[in-house]
Amino acid sequence: MCHIALSEQAGGHRTVRAMSIPQERRLVTAIPGPKSQELLARKQAAVPPGIGTTLPVFVTRAGGGVLEDADGNSLIDFGSGIAVTNVGNAAPKVVERVQKQAADFTHTCFMVTPYESYVRVCEKLNELTPGDHEKRTFLVNSGAEAVENAVKVARLATGRQAVVVFDHGYHGRTLLTMTLTAKNMPYKQGFGPFAPEVYRVPLAYPFRWPTGPENCAEEAAAQAIDMIGKQIGAENVAAVVIEPIAGEGGFIEPAKGFLPRIAEFCRANGIVFVADEVQTGFARTGDLFACEDEGVVPDIICTAKGIAGGLPLAAVTGRAELMDTVHAGGLGGTYGGNPLACEAALGVLETIEEEDLVGRARRIGDVMIPRLLAMSERFDMIGDVRGRGAMIAVELVVPGTKDPNPAAVQEVVRRCHAEGLLVLTAGTYGNVLRFLPPLVMPEHLLEEGLGILEKAFASL
């Protein structure tokens, strides 16, 4: 049976999409149910415990704003596979393109015998990413791989070695990107020694800035630039790598003015400004890319997650004069730009444009943020509500202080999961609830999910 999901967009327009899955929350067992528990036992016997699980329900179908599990439960999805299924799970244009490509061929390796879809994805990213300068793009498999390759390009192009990153940043789990990542546990603990020539400076974190949010941008930028000059030397820095909104660090939106100031400093000193838009890209924040909010134009932009609707793909897009410095064979990989993933990416980009998912992300923010602010008036454990578009977070604190309250986060999560609402956590201190609903989520599910969240807060 085909179900029609209607969701009102900014400006009064409505998106109509046929959904094969009923867009409703439905609980027929406890969460997790017996079949999921049986599968979890198999997982524990076959998979190392280092691969954690947020909510141990085993999904059999997903689409729109819901996940169906092996026990027949239907859960509201506020996670999107960590900002991957922005266009929804099994989005029609993605499915259609992937099915056709799978019947034609599944792999040749672009470096051996190329194919048009890889080139088309690169052309689209050159066109759509910020800036009207000449660009080049190449494709890899993951966000970490994209960031690592951006650093490779920056080091070769500049002849410098040092890389500057920021407090609360997350960039991946490979050796270099694990080094770039700020948070020790669980990402770095016991995995050293780490890569050399990586330096960390302050991020403009308004909620926790010592002298208050009104001073945050100017003081944080001044501190960061001063540290670079004194401790590294700007002339030794190949790249500054930053998330326009810190993802795993707690959905921290730097204070307005901070990103442009850092980008200006990079331009003045011949430093490659790398925007890690792995989690923020592809309409998630109410712009196609988060950098656009303040008009920041990166020298290199790294994208992944939402790029291909769930298939493994990532991209490095940069100024032609930087990208063209790399010798033949210096970039690439066996699976990078797999033809199935490329077709999926083309389907994602078509869906974003045709369904105005940039506008839909803004509408989600317009619905969620006022509701969350109202909750913050009721519940004094909510210290901060922040975010843009459909990338939103609340930071929980010990009431009357700014002390992190990870215990409250875990209890809210437990209660939401029991009621059939999938929510994720984040934050350097483990005290942030992050919300990443699919951009195609029907509005009634969005409202229902917020109601479950409010009930969880009230029950504490």
Phi, psi and omega in degrees: 000139181259132180247141181259125177256127176248131178223126182284136180251169175304139180088001176088356178286158181231140176266134177242122178221135176286127180245130178279348181247131177304133182270075182210150170278133182214120178245119179247348175222173167295161179253119357281155179277177185298321180292319177295322178295322176297316178294325178297321177298320176295319178300315182295332179278338187249338188241138181295151183294345176298340173271096184282173179222125179287311181223110188279055167254138183263118189279137176248332176210155176204150178178155182060241181248017185230157172238131174257137182252178186296341180265002180089006175284148176239118186250146174283133187256106173256026183236331180052036181060035187062061173067028180264313185267056178303321181273006182096154177286141179052044179301136188306314182292328177292312181300313182300313182292318182294318179300316180295317181294321181298329178284337180273300173194151184254342182190140166226341194075113184301332180283349179260296175227109187285174181212157192293324187299325176300313181297320181296319177299316180297318178299317180295318180292322175300325181283319193269333182290157186301144176101143180256014177284166177290135185230163170227149178227142165227159190246142178225197191258332189212165178298318179299318180295323178296314180297317180299319179290327176298319178295319177303312181297314182298318180294318180292317184292326184263340186071018180247168184243326190291144177233131181252132176230183191234154172307144176073005182282151173227131183226356176141186188239001173287172184303309182292312184289332172296322175295319179294331182289140186278322192280128182286303185259124011260005195280331187240341188306117175081000186261004181287176005287157185259173183291146181280171173062039174240129185231143185243137181230168185293148171255145178284094185254092191305316185296329185247012180288129189303323183262009176103156184297333182292338180258358194297309186299309184295314184290319181294317178297317179298318179296315181298314182293321177297317179295320178298314181296317186279320189265338184238314189093116183304328182290351179258357186268122176280317187211146164252125183245125183213145169274127178302328166230122183293121186279279181300334178293349176127025181053049180275115173271113181304147179305142183303133181102340183291308182300313178301324180293318178294318179298320178297317177300317179298314180301318183290341186240015176067028180261137179283121178269112184253120176263118175272096181257030182301316182266335185269347190281166173066058169078358186302320188263007183091000164233161178299321175226144187295331179303333186294338184303322179246016177069024180281130179248106181286156173286323175224137176237133179254129180230155178192222177038265186290001187292329190224024171063021178118348175273148184289114178200146174210164184217150171240117181240128184210172178303136184303322183292335174279310186294329183282356178283342186280132181292156179302132182090352181284344179234155175135191181167153187304313186262353185303125181072038176307141186298327176295315180294323178296316177297320177300318180297320178296322175295322177298312183296321176298317182295316179303316182288311187290328181260008180047057183286342170297313176296323180294322177299319178295320179297319177301316177298321179295331178278314190283316188295315176299321178297317181291322176297322177295321176297322181295334175288329181275323190242111188283359172284344178276108182274329185206141171241128184208165176138172177224142179058230181257031175236092195228148180215157167235137179255126183260139184228166170291125185309135180086359181223181168251016178294131180301146182233069181295332180297319178294321178301312182297324179289320176298315179301314181301316182290322176297314180298319179298332181266004176088028175240117177277119174232154182246161176245169178195187173106139176305326182259007179067026187239026183237133169265126180245142185237124183224061182295149172305143184290345179263008182299128174300146188293331180294327177288323177300313180295320180295318178299319178295325176295320177296317179299315180297320178297321179296318176298315182298325182290345177278000000 
